[in-house]
Amino acid sequence: MKILKIFKNIRFLWAFAGLGIFWPSYACTGISLISEDGGIVAARTVEWSHSNASHDTFVIYPRNHAYAALTPDGANGLQWNGKYGFVALSSYGQPFGPDGMNEHGLYVGMYYFPDFASFEPYQKECAAQSMSVGDLMNWILSSFTTVEEVRSNLDKVRVVYVNDESFGGAPLPFHWKVADPSGASIIIEITDQGRVRVFDALLGVITNSPSYDWHLTNLRNYLGLRPGPEMSVRIEDRNFTPLGAGSGLRGLPGDYTPPSRFVRAVALTASVKPLESSEEAVFEAFRILDNFNIPIGSSMESEKIPEGVLSATQITTANDLTGRKIYFHTMADRQVRMLDLSKINFSDVKHQFIDSGVSNTQTIKEIMVSREVGGAD
């Protein structure tokens, strides 16, 4: 009874601290893995939603597609024709989403960056170089093939804030991870009303706020983390041994805050087992990211949970940049699905949205026992 009372008090404090405003956490976590056959896999969880955003819908863009970037005045921003075709997840029916990969294996992921993202003030005279956060993702995927090309062209555009009511009034502050099949990976952050900063991504890891350099500095608080079992210690005539298996990485933070997830992602990625193939790296990425799945009840009050949202972690993706394949499973269906970009002819495919056909009910296969197979009567 005492434990139950403490638990109720904690829930009361959560409700009080939130002042009655409850949003599922925008707590995406990204990693990258390298396989021994040269495969590069960029994987992430997606908690980008305040309802069931149906992140399993894909949008396909052909080569030479015409784009018109958004500004606060409408579609009067940067105009360009895309050189390359790409596929992206779609959220709320929008032409962009949290993840995308183009036909050359260039990957872009958008990650929530609240309190730190600060875009350029919109100026009408600069509309022709301006674009929204979603347009930046589409511009990169349709225009470049390598991380270095992206890095050297960022000064040619201005990212401005464009409010989008289709996101339910949620703000849209983001930073970006960009990766390519060479293994190069960068983080793009825009702060201080348009200051663009680019960081080399450590192990391809990214979470959310604060800024990336802060996360790198914070890692110095965890230099004592070590994989493998701890050694026994002898004090006087007593020998103290670890309490069973699992003493490796003891002290690893386990909460869902961005700093803790960043440390956890770096530690788990750095200690990953050798991976022979890209496909093995894909499934190892899923196993690692299972450590970042967020039960919806841990992020908001039960009476405020939106209908149809089973978990704060709505979809987990693994992008094989070398093989140009997108793998994913959702909160409602753990069956892994795959889209092979190498089988898409981006020169004549139509611009379209594709429903992947994910079920809203977890698939269960019952194992039947026959009396006619083996065993005694």
N, C-alpha and C positions, 0 to 999 in steps of 0.2 A: 504493500500500500504506500509505503514511504517513497519507493522508486516511482510509482505511478504519479504521486503528487508532484515530485520533482519534474517529471516529464511534462505534466500539465503546465507547471510554472514556466518551463522553458518555452512552450508553445505560446503562452501568454506574452512573454517577453519578445518573441519573434513578431507577433502581431502588433505589439506596441511600437517596436522599432520601425516596422514598415509603414506606420501611420495609415494603415488601411489600403495601401497600394501594393499589389502583388503581381509581379511579372515573373514568368519562368526565366531562369538564368540564361543569358547569352554567353554560355561558357564553353565555346568551341576549343578543342585541343588538336593540334596538328603535329605530326612527326614525319620523318623520312627514313626509309631503310634501303640498304644497298645489298644486293645479292652477289654471290661469287661469280655468276655468269654475266655481270655487268648491269643487271637490272636495277632500276631506280623506282621506288614506290613512295609516293606522297599520299599520306593517309590522314584522316581527321574524323572527329565527331562533329555533329551539327546540332547545336541547341538554339538555333536561330529562329525563334518563334514565340509568339504569344498565344498561339492556337495551333491546330493541326495544319501545318503549312503545306502538306503533301509534297515533301522534298523529293519524292521519287519520280517526279515529272521532269523530263529533259527537254531542252530546247536546242534545235540543230540550226546552225548557221552555215550556209554554203560559202564557197570562195566568191569574191567580188560582190559580196552583199553590200548594199548601200546603207550607211548609218547616219543618223542625225542625233547628236548628243543633246541631252536636256540641260536647261538652265532654269532659274526661277521664272523666266519669261516664256518657257515652252521649248519646243524642239528647234531652237535657233543656235545651238552650240556647234562644236566642231563637226564638220561634214567629211566623211571619208568612205572609200570603198575598201573592204577588207581583202587582204591578199590571201588569207588562209581561212579554211573552214574550221569550225570547232563545235564542241558539245558542252553545254553547261546545265547544271541543275537549275530548276526554276522554283521560285517561291512566290506564292500568292498570284500565280499567273504572270509574273513579271518576266521580261526578256533577259534577266540575269538572276544569279542566285549565289549560294555560298561557294560553289566549286565549278571549275571548268578546265577543259584540256583541248588543245588544238591538234590538228592533223600531224604536226611535227613533234608532239609530246610535250609542248610547253604547257605548264600548269599554273593556274592562278586560283588562290583561295582567299575569300574575304572573311575576316574575323572581327568580332565586335571590339571596339576600342573606346569605351565611354570615358568622358572627362578629360581625355587627352587629344583625341582627334579634333583638329581645328583647321577648316579648309579656307581657301582664299575668299575674300569678300567678292561678291559678284559685281562686275563692272560691265555695263552694256557695251562699251567700246571694245571690250576683250571677249565678247561672246563667241567669236569665231574660233577661239582657242580653249573655250571652257567646256566642261562636262561634269556630269554627276558621278557619284561613287560607282554606280553600276556601269556607266559608260566607260570608266577607266578600265574595268575588268574586260569588257568587250573589245575595247581598243587594243589592249595588250594582246589578247588571244588572237585577234584578227590581223595583227600587224607584224608580229615578231615570232622568231623561232628559238631564240636563246635568251638567257638571263642577261647577258652582257648587252645585247641589243636593247632590252627593256631599260636597263640602267642608264644607258647613254642617250635615251630619248625622252626621259621623264621631264626634262626642262622645256619640252615643246608644248605641254598642255597645262591647263589650270583646272584643278578640281574644286568645284564649288558645291555648297550644300543645296540640295533640292529636296524639299519636303514631299513625301509620297503618302497620300492618305490611304492607299491600298494596304499599307503596312499597319493599319489600325492606329495611327497616331504615334507609333513607336519611333524614337529617333534613329538615325542611320549613321552613327559614327563608326568607321571601319579603318582597319589597316590590312595590308595584303601580304601574302606569301606567294612568291614566284619561284618556280623550279623548272629545270629542264633535264633531258636525258643524260647530260654530261655529269650530273650530280651537283651542279651549281644551284644554290638556293639563297634567296634574299628576302628580307622583310622591308616593305615600304611603309613608312609612317609619315603622315602629314599633320603637323602641329603648328601652333603659334600663328594661326591665320595664313597658312600656305607654305610653311617651311617644310621642304621635302627632305626626309632623312632615310638613308638606305643602309641596312645592316646585313652582313653575312649571317645567314641563319645557322646557328649552332645545331648540328645534327638534324636540321630541318624542323626544329621544334618551335612552336608558336602557341601562345594562349591569348590572353587579352591584356587589359591594362595592369600595371603602368607601362611605360615605354620600354622598348626592347633592351636598351642599355641598362636600365634598372634591373631587369630580370637577370642579365648577365652578371651584374655586380652581386645580386642576392645569392647567386650560386656559391659564392665564397663562404657563405654561412654553412655550407653542407659538404665541405671538403673531406670530412671524416667518413662519408658514406662509402661502404665497400661491399661488393658482391661476394657471395660465398659465405659459409658458416663462420661465426666468430670463434676465436681460439679460446681454449679453457684458460683460467687464471688460477694460480695457486697462491693462497694466503695462509701463512703459517703451515699448519698440517692439514689444511682443507683444500680440495680441488673443486673449483666452480666451473661448471660447463654450461653451454647454452641450454635453454629449456626447449629441447626438441629442435626440429628442423625450422627453417625460415628465419634464421637470425641474420642473414645477409640483408644489407640495406636498412638495418634497424635505425629508426629515427627519420625515415622517409616521411614527409608530410602527407597526410591522407585526406585532407578536406578538399573542397571543390573551388576554393578561391584561385584566381589566375596565378598568383605567385607559387602556391603549393602545387598546382597542376604542372606548372613549368618545370619545377625541380623534379617532380615525379616523372615527367615525360623524358627529361634529359637522362635521368638515372636509368630508367627502363630501356631507353633506346641505346645508351652507351653500353649496357650489359647484355645486349641481345645475342643470342646464339648465332653461330655461322649459318648463313642461308644459302643454299645451293642455287636456287632459281628464283626468278621474279614471282612465280606463283606461290612459292613457299614464303617469300617476303610479304606477299599480300595477306596470307592467312596469319602470319606472325604479327603483322600490323593490326589485324582485327583482334588478336589475343591481347596485345599490349593495350589497345584502346578500350578493351573491356574494363580496364582499371579506371576509366574516366566516364563511364556511363553514370548518369545522374538520375536516381529515382525522383519522380516528380514531387513526392512528399517531402523530400529534403530541401526543396527550393522554394516551396510556397505552402500556404495554409490549405488544408484539404478542401474546405468549403469554397475556395477560390480557384480550384483547378479547372481549366477550360475543358469543355466537353470534347471527347475524342483524343485527348492527349494522354498517352499511357506512360510516357517518360519524358523528362526534360531533354534527354538525348534522343532525337527523333530519327536520325539516320547516321550511319557510319560508312565512310567511303574509303576506298583504297585505289589510287590511280597508278597504274603501271605505265610510267612515262616511256619506257623503252619499247614495250609491246603495244602501247597506245590502247590500253583497255581500262575501262572504268568498272570497278567492282563496288557493290554496296549491299547493305542490309538495313532494314528499318526497325523502328521500335516495335512494330506490330508483327513483323515477319522476319525471322532471322535467316531465312533462306537467302543465300548469297546469289545475287544476280550480276550479270556482266554485259557490258556494251563494248563491242570491238570497233574502234574507230577506223581500223585498217580495212574494214569491209564496207565503209561508207565512201561513195564516190562524191566528194565534196564539190566537184565541178558541175554536177547537175542535180544534186539533191535539193529538195525544196526546203525553204525556211519553215520549220514546223515544230510543234510541241508533241512529245511522245509520252504517253502514259505507260509506265513500265509494268502495269498490271499487278502491283503488289497487293496482297490480301490484307485486310484489316484484322484478320484473325490468324494467330500463330498456327502454322501447320504442324499437326501431330500425326506421326505414322505409328499405328499400333503393331506390335509384334505378336503374331499368332503362333500358338503351339499346336502342332498336330500330333495325335496319338499314334500315327503310323510311322513316325520318324524317330528311331533310336529308343533306348531305354527299355526297361522291363515293365510288364503289366502290373 
